[in-house]
Amino acid sequence: MASIDELMHANLLEVFGERDPVARKAAIARTYAPDVVFSDPEETVTGHDALDAKAQGLLDSSPDFVFTPGGSVHVVDDLGHLAWEFGPAGKPPVARGADIALVRDGLIVRLYTLLL
């Protein structure tokens, strides 16, 4: 069973930062509950397929951008928090944010993305 630290990094780098759709789908299957609910300032979506489409849309709209953790994962009980940066590789970020996840039975069941 993955730790919350591992899940938060997988969410950022192996899902939202992964451009290979096959690798991303495998990461989604091992990181989130099937009925995961994801919310960001634009919308709320439910399930693996919707989360995959959300990640793909973000990557399609920013082809040269990469995610970078903005610090350590912070954990309280079943809740994880990870700040992140997003922008062209090797250049200053154009966006900063944070992911907050509720974890149950070793999977993310609820994920919030905040833009800072």
Secondary structure, DSSP 8 states (H G I E B T S, - for coil): ---HHHHHHIIIIIITT---HHHHHHHHHHHEEEEEEEE-SS-EEESHHHHHHHHHHHHHH-TTEEEEE-S--EEETTEEEEEEEEEETTS--SEEEEEEEEEETTEEEEEEEEE-
